[in-house]
Amino acid sequence: MKVLLINPPSKKAYPVLPLGLAYIAAVLEKNSINVETLDCWALNLSEEQISDRINKIQPDIIGVTAMTPNYQDAKIVIRLARATAPSAYIILGGVHASALSKESLRENPGLDICVVGEGEVTMVELVEAVRGNKNLEDVSGIVFRKKDSFVNTNPRTLISNLDTIPFPSRNLFPLKRYKTHPP
């Protein structure tokens, strides 16, 4: 089982480390789940390059993050991911997916699942569901497509002890390309 976490491209000049993805990657690694990352913004990747990278990695699950300002870029990544890895589960997380999950699913026919709220524990449970060890209906904090409707699972409780989460897997990202404070 291979998970690919993607930060969409952006036209903004100063890429910032996608800390949410780095935390999710760390939790996946802690649970012995094979995870890779692709920061399209930091690497300034074209659509063709994004497709090539997805094709090379051959992930079973593709997680894309989006805040509302970069949602249009995330839609492009979702479209490319579905075309390149047709059998992969494609998941959208981040603030936009949390606020507008059903709308995001309606607007993206290639999208399978939206994560609502914190994604660290949810992504581990989603991997278990994809492996067949858990039903999607039993994964808290998601909205997913089921035939012609959407299923809203129970809300995910917030992580009460943040010390249970490992430090972010910064090593999976191109650190030299990030700017912490734009000039």
C-alpha positions as CSV (number, residue, x, y, z in Angstrom):
1,M,0.0,0.0,0.0
2,K,1.5,3.3,-1.1
3,V,0.2,6.8,-0.2
4,L,1.1,9.9,-2.1
5,L,0.4,13.3,-0.5
6,I,0.3,16.2,-2.9
7,N,0.5,20.0,-2.3
8,P,-1.0,21.6,-5.4
9,P,0.9,24.1,-7.6
10,S,0.5,27.8,-7.0
11,K,1.4,31.0,-8.8
12,K,2.4,32.6,-5.6
13,A,6.2,33.2,-5.6
14,Y,7.1,32.0,-2.1
15,P,6.3,28.4,-1.3
16,V,5.8,27.4,2.3
17,L,6.2,23.9,3.8
18,P,2.7,22.2,3.9
19,L,2.9,21.4,7.5
20,G,-0.4,19.6,7.6
21,L,0.8,17.1,5.0
22,A,4.1,16.8,6.9
23,Y,2.2,15.8,10.0
24,I,0.0,13.3,8.2
25,A,3.1,11.8,6.5
26,A,4.7,11.4,10.0
27,V,1.7,9.6,11.4
28,L,1.5,7.3,8.3
29,E,5.2,6.5,8.7
30,K,4.7,5.8,12.4
31,N,2.1,3.3,11.4
32,S,4.5,1.6,8.9
33,I,2.6,2.9,5.9
34,N,4.6,3.7,2.8
35,V,4.2,7.4,2.1
36,E,5.7,9.8,-0.5
37,T,5.0,13.5,-1.0
38,L,4.9,15.8,-4.0
39,D,5.0,19.5,-3.4
40,C,4.0,20.8,-6.8
41,W,4.2,24.4,-5.6
42,A,7.8,24.2,-4.2
43,L,9.0,22.2,-7.2
44,N,7.1,24.5,-9.7
45,L,5.8,21.4,-11.6
46,S,3.8,21.6,-14.8
47,E,0.7,19.4,-15.3
48,E,2.7,17.0,-17.4
49,Q,5.4,16.8,-14.7
50,I,2.7,16.1,-12.1
51,S,1.2,13.3,-14.1
52,D,4.7,11.9,-14.8
53,R,5.4,11.8,-11.0
54,I,2.1,10.2,-10.1
55,N,2.7,7.6,-12.9
56,K,6.2,6.9,-11.6
57,I,5.0,6.4,-8.0
58,Q,1.9,4.3,-8.8
59,P,0.1,5.2,-5.5
60,D,-2.9,3.3,-4.1
61,I,-4.1,6.4,-2.3
62,I,-3.6,10.0,-3.4
63,G,-4.2,12.7,-0.8
64,V,-4.5,16.3,-2.0
65,T,-4.6,19.3,0.4
66,A,-6.5,22.5,-0.3
67,M,-7.3,25.8,1.3
68,T,-10.0,27.7,-0.6
69,P,-7.5,30.1,-2.3
70,N,-5.7,27.1,-4.0
71,Y,-8.8,25.0,-4.5
72,Q,-8.8,25.5,-8.3
73,D,-5.2,24.3,-8.4
74,A,-6.3,21.2,-6.3
75,K,-9.1,20.5,-8.8
76,I,-6.4,20.3,-11.6
77,V,-4.4,17.9,-9.5
78,I,-7.4,15.7,-8.8
79,R,-8.2,15.6,-12.5
80,L,-4.6,14.7,-13.4
81,A,-4.5,12.1,-10.5
82,R,-7.7,10.4,-11.7
83,A,-6.4,10.3,-15.3
84,T,-3.0,9.0,-14.3
85,A,-3.9,6.6,-11.5
86,P,-7.5,5.5,-12.4
87,S,-7.7,2.8,-9.7
88,A,-6.3,5.0,-6.8
89,Y,-8.5,6.4,-4.1
90,I,-8.3,10.2,-4.3
91,I,-8.9,12.1,-1.1
92,L,-9.2,15.8,-0.6
93,G,-8.3,17.3,2.8
94,G,-7.6,20.7,4.2
95,V,-9.8,23.6,5.2
96,H,-11.7,23.7,1.9
97,A,-12.7,20.0,2.1
98,S,-13.7,20.5,5.7
99,A,-15.9,23.4,4.9
100,L,-17.3,22.3,1.6
101,S,-17.0,18.5,1.3
102,K,-20.2,17.7,-0.6
103,E,-19.6,20.6,-3.0
104,S,-16.1,19.5,-3.6
105,L,-17.3,15.9,-4.3
106,R,-19.9,17.3,-6.7
107,E,-17.4,19.5,-8.6
108,N,-14.8,16.7,-8.9
109,P,-16.1,13.5,-10.4
110,G,-12.6,12.0,-9.9
111,L,-12.7,12.6,-6.2
112,D,-13.6,9.7,-3.9
113,I,-13.4,11.1,-0.3
114,C,-13.2,14.3,1.6
115,V,-11.6,14.5,5.0
116,V,-13.4,16.8,7.4
117,G,-11.3,18.1,10.3
118,E,-8.0,16.7,11.4
119,G,-6.5,14.2,9.0
120,E,-3.8,12.4,10.9
121,V,-5.9,9.6,12.4
122,T,-8.4,9.6,9.6
123,M,-5.7,8.9,7.0
124,V,-4.4,5.9,8.9
125,E,-8.0,4.6,9.1
126,L,-8.6,5.2,5.4
127,V,-5.5,3.1,4.6
128,E,-7.0,0.3,6.7
129,A,-10.3,0.7,4.8
130,V,-8.6,0.6,1.4
131,R,-6.7,-2.5,2.6
132,G,-10.1,-4.1,3.4
133,N,-9.6,-4.2,7.1
134,K,-12.3,-1.6,7.9
135,N,-15.5,-0.2,6.2
136,L,-15.5,3.4,5.0
137,E,-18.7,3.9,7.0
138,D,-16.7,3.2,10.2
139,V,-14.0,5.9,9.4
140,S,-14.9,9.0,11.4
141,G,-14.5,12.4,9.8
142,I,-15.1,11.7,6.1
143,V,-17.7,12.3,3.4
144,F,-17.6,9.9,0.5
145,R,-19.4,9.1,-2.6
146,K,-21.7,6.1,-2.6
147,K,-23.5,5.5,-5.9
148,D,-25.5,8.7,-6.5
149,S,-25.4,10.1,-2.9
150,F,-22.9,11.1,-0.3
151,V,-22.2,9.5,3.1
152,N,-21.3,11.7,6.0
153,T,-19.6,9.6,8.7
154,N,-19.5,10.5,12.4
155,P,-17.4,13.6,13.2
156,R,-13.8,12.9,14.2
157,T,-13.0,13.9,17.7
158,L,-10.1,16.3,18.0
159,I,-6.7,14.9,19.1
160,S,-6.7,15.7,22.8
161,N,-3.0,15.0,23.4
162,L,-0.9,16.5,20.7
163,D,2.2,14.7,22.1
164,T,0.8,11.5,20.6
165,I,1.6,12.9,17.1
166,P,5.1,12.5,15.8
167,F,7.0,15.6,14.7
168,P,6.3,16.4,11.0
169,S,8.2,14.4,8.4
170,R,10.0,17.5,7.0
171,N,12.6,15.1,5.3
172,L,10.0,14.2,2.7
173,F,9.8,17.7,1.4
174,P,12.2,19.9,-0.6
175,L,13.2,22.1,2.3
176,K,15.7,24.4,0.5
177,R,12.8,25.6,-1.7
178,Y,10.7,27.1,1.1
179,K,10.6,30.7,2.3
180,T,9.5,31.1,5.8
181,H,8.9,34.9,5.5
182,P,8.3,36.5,2.1
183,P,10.4,39.6,1.6
